[in-house]
Amino acid sequence: MKQNPFVIRSLDGIRAVAFLMVFISHSWLSRIGVFGVSVFFFLSGYLITTLLRIENDERGTISLRKFYMRRSLRIFPPFYLTIATIVLLVRTHVATGNLQMRPILAAALYAGNYWAVFRGFHFLPGFTPFWSLAVEEHFYLCFPLAFVLMGRAKLSYKVQALALATVCAIVLAWRLTLVLGMGVVNEDRLLFSTDTRVDMMLFGCILALGMNPVLDEKAKPSLSLSALAVIAILVTVVVRNPIMHAAVRYSLQGLALIPLFTVAILSHKWYTNWLNWRLLRFVGTLSYALYLIHLAILDTVREHIRSMPVVATLVTLAVSFAYAYLMKIGVEAPINRLRKKFRNTREETSSGKGPAATEATFQLGAFGVAEE
């Protein structure tokens, strides 16, 4: 093993940067947040698959019951408490919104992405980001079972990576079919739907299976590939024709993140060390709750401070961080103690620092990605 798989450097910093991209996008109406969400999707696929690999290598099997229990304990309490908080803000007239049972139920049942496509959440403050939680949950529901089935078929990890790459190609072909063959021009249909976005998580799975930076000795950082990856991402931002913007960009970004994550994890140079700044890592540990609440707070604050957008942004950051920190110490920390019984023995001991180190390292980021 190249390094302790429970001490993956730079990932908290990556979470923080991804959240800040999403926040900037909502605060200043830029499109950088779409890429921030893609980073979170990739990160989720990579970490979940890495943990499944570790468990499978040590035990020869995967406990789906324990996996789903860990996911539920991590994701559900902050998510449903945030929905309740938003509803309370509207009911007490602190925020303006039209409370309707069906969209709230759709979000609560992780069908919010398709509800957003066909109905929209524009009448509920802060609900729009919940589309990504639905995509994540659909992935969590299906991928572990697929991993188990591929293992029972005696497929090596490299072959599994190739199989997932084939699925990514199929998803790209499906997006192209929607745009070119079926004339779909609704960007939300392509941006929010699980069937058109699941490949971003699968690219992270491919990295975890094919050449995992923390599990495979042959994985090496490549500056030349990383430079090409940065160029590819810039191309997806600059080129705005329908084929690139609606279909191809997600595939290019997923491919580009493979060498970039490898460099971020394995390199100790100046161009990656900033991701390990203490403040940035702290933001990364709060990113799930930050993502859940930030847009609701932003919408609410803007109602009361319409003429001062900079002040509204700063107030939103302060309130969002206070909410996320209270969620961390008041909800997540007690639940994490409960989750210990569902961890594997190695998850509790291999870091050399006990369960707390595992919690800190594998806390996945904003918008419903969650630590394993």
N, C-alpha and C positions, 0 to 999 in steps of 0.2 A: 504494500500500500504506500502511496506517495506521501501521504500526510494523514494526520488524524481527520477522518471524514466528518467529525463533529465540530471542527474548527475551520470553517471555510471563510477565508479572509475576503474582505471587500463586499460581501453580499448585503450587509446592513447598509453600507454606503450606497450601493446600487438601489436598494429599496427607497432610501431617502431621496435620491436624485429622481427616481421615477415618480414618486409622490409629488415632488416639487414641480415636475413637468405637468402633471395633471392639475395641480393647484394654479399654476401660471396660466394654463389653458382656460380654466374657468374664470379666473380673475380678469384676464385681459383678452379673452375671446380669441386666443390663438389655437392652432391645431396641434401643438406639440404634445398635448395630453394623449392623443391617440397613440403616439409612439411610446409614451410612458406606460400606458396600459399594456401594450405589446411586450414591453420589458417585464412587467409583472407576470404576464401569462407565461413567457419563456422561463422565468425564474421558478414559477410554480411547477411546471413540468419537469424541470431539471432536479429540483430538490425532492419532490415526491418520488421520482423514479430512482434517485440515488438511495433514498431510504428503503425503498422496496428491494433494490439490489442487495443492500447490506443484510436485510432480514432474510432474503432468500438464500444468500451465500452462507449465512450462519446456521439457519434452521432447515434449509432445504424446502421451505414452504412459506406461504404468506397467510397470516391470520386476517382474513377480510373483516371479521367481526371486530377485532381490535382496531384495525385501520379506520373503519367507519365510526367507531366510538370515539377515537381520538379526534377525528375530523369534526364530529358533532360537538364535542365538548369545547373545541377551540373556536369554531366558526359561529355556532348558533347563538350563544349568550350575548356577545357584543352586537351581533346583527339585529336580533330581535329587540334588544334594549334600545338600539338606535332608532329603529322603526317606532317604538313606543315614545321615544323622546321627540321625534318629529311630529307625531300625532298630537302629543301634549302641547307642543309649541303652537300648533294650529288651533287646537281646542281652546287654549287660553288667549288666543288672538295676539300672541307675541309674533307669530309668523302668519302670513296670509296664504291660504290655500283652500281647496275644495276637497274635503275628505270624502272619498268614495270607497266603498268596501271592496269592489272588484279589483281595482289596480293595487290596493294595499295587499289584498290576498294574493294577487299574482306575484308581487314582489316577495311576500313572505314564503311562497311555495317555490321560489326560484324559477319562476316563469317570467320574470320581469323583462328579460331581453326581448322576448317575442311580443309581450304587451307593449313595450316601448316602440317596437317596429310598427305595429298596426294601430296603436291607440295613442301612445305617448304618455309621459308623466308630467307634462307641462303644468298641470294644475296642482301638483304636489311638490312642495319645496324640498329639494335635496334628494329626490328619488331617482333621478336619471342615472347616477353611477351604479345603481343596483343591477343594471343589465350585465355588468361584468361579473358580479357575484354569481349570477345564474349560469354564465358560461363556465366559470370555475367549478361550480357545484356539479354540473353535468359531466365535466371531466373527472372530478373526484369519484363520481358514482360509477363511471364506466371503465376508466383506465385500469384500476387495480385488477378488475376481473379479466380484462384483456391480457394484462401482464401474467396473471396466473395461467391462463389458457395457453399463452405462448410458451411458458415454462413447461407445462405438461406435454406440449408438442415437441419438447426437447430442442427448441430453437436456441442457439447461442445468442448472447447479447448482441453480437455484431449482426446476426441475421435478424434479430428483433428490430434493431435500428434500421436496417434496410426495409423491413416491412412497414415501419412507421413512416419512412421516407416516401414509400409508395402511397400511403394514405395522404401525406402532405401534397403529393402531386395530384391525387384525385380531388382534394379540396380546392387546389388551384384551378383545376379543370372545371370544377363546379362553379367557382366564381366567374370564370371566363364565360361559361355557358349562360349564367344569369345575365351578364352584362351584354354579351355579343349575340347569344342565341335567343334569349328571352326578353331582351330590351329592358332589364331592370335598371332603373335610374335612381331609385331610392337608396341613398348612401347608407341610411340607417339599417336597411335590410342586410347589407354586406358587412357593416361595422359591428352590429349588435348580435347577430344570430350565431348560435353555437355551430351550425353546419358550415358557416363560412369563416369562423375564427378559431376553431379548435386546433388548427394546424400550428398556431403559434406556440401552444403548449407542447405539441408533439415535437416541435423542433428542440425544445428543452429536453424532452425525453430522449431524443436521438443523441444529444450530447452526453447525457447520463449513461446511455447504453453503449454507444459506439466508441467514445474516447473520453472517458470521464476524468476531469482534471484531478480529482481527489482519490480515485480508485484505480486508475490505469497508469502503470509506470511509463508507458510510451507517450502519454499526452504531454505535449510541449507547447509553450506559448510561441506564436509566430507574429512578429511585428509586420511582416509583409502582408500576410493574410488579414491582419487587423486593419492595416491601412486601406486595403481593398474593401474591407467591410464598412469602414467609415464612409468611403466614397459611395458605396452602394446605398447606404442609408441616406446620404445627401441627395442622391439621384431620386430616391423615392419621395423626398420632400420637394425637390425643385420641379420634377416632371409632373405635370398636372393633367395629362390626357386621361380619358376615362379608363382605359385598360390598365395603365400603371396605377392610377389613384384608387380605383375600386377593386382591382383584382390582384395585380402582380406585386404591389408594394409589400403586402403582408408576407409573401413568400421570400422576397429579397431581404426584408428585415429579419425574418426568422433565421435564414442562412447566415446573415451578417453577425447575428448575436452569438453564434457558435464560437468563432475565434475570439470575439471580444470578451466573452465570459471566461474563456480559457486564459487569456492574458490577465484579466482582472483577478482571477483566483490564484494563478501561479506566479505572477510577476511581483517583484518587490522593488520596482523602480519608481521614480518620481511620478511617472504618468499614471500609476495606479495607487500609490501610497495615500493620496489625498482621500480616497474612498474610505480609508480607515481612520479619518479624523474623528475624535471622540464625539463631537457635537453631531456630525453627520450620522454616525452609527446610532446615536441616541434617537435621532429623528426616525431612523429605519426601524427601531424597535417599537415605535408608536404608530407605524404607518398604516396598519389595518384600521384602527379606530379613527385615525386622521382621515383616511379615505371615506370611511362610512359617514362621517359627520360634516366634513368641511363645506360641502355645497349647500347643505341646509342652513348652516351658520352664515355662509356668504349671502345667500338669498335673503335671510332674515335681517342681517346687518344692513344690507343695501336698502331695504325698505325704510330704515330709520336714518341712514346717512347717505342719502342719494347724491348730495352735492359735493361730497368729499370721497372720491373713489380710493385714493391712497390710504386715507384713514380707515375706510371700510375694510380694505384688504388687511391692514395691520391688526385691526380689532378681530377680524375673522381668524387670523393666524393665532392670536393670543387665546381666544376662546376655544378654538379647535384643539390646541395643544393642552389646555387645561382639561378639556373633556377627555382627550386620549390618555392623559396621565392618570386621571381619576379612574378611567376604565381599566387601565393596566393594574393599578394597585388594589382597586376595589372589586374587580370582577375577574380579570385574567389570572392574576396571581393565585387567588384561592382555587380557581378551577384547575390551574396547572398542577396544584398539589393533588387534586383528585385524579388527574390524568396519569399520574405516576404509575398507577396500578395497571394501566393499559400499555405501558412501554415495554420494550424488550429489555433484557438484562444488559445487553451491550449499550443500548441507548442511555442507560442510567450510569454506566461506569466507564466507558471507553474514553471519555473526554479527560478523565483524571480530575474533574472538578464536580462530578456528580450531576444530578438531574438539572440543576439550575443552568449549567453550561449548555446542555442540550436545548433547553427552552430558549436561551438567548440566541443561539446560533441558528436554529431552524425555524425561528419565527418568520414566516413569510409575510409579505408586505401588505400594502394597502389593498383596498377594494375586495376583501374577502379571500385573498390568498391567505393561507394560514400555516403556522408551523406544524410540523409533523410531530 
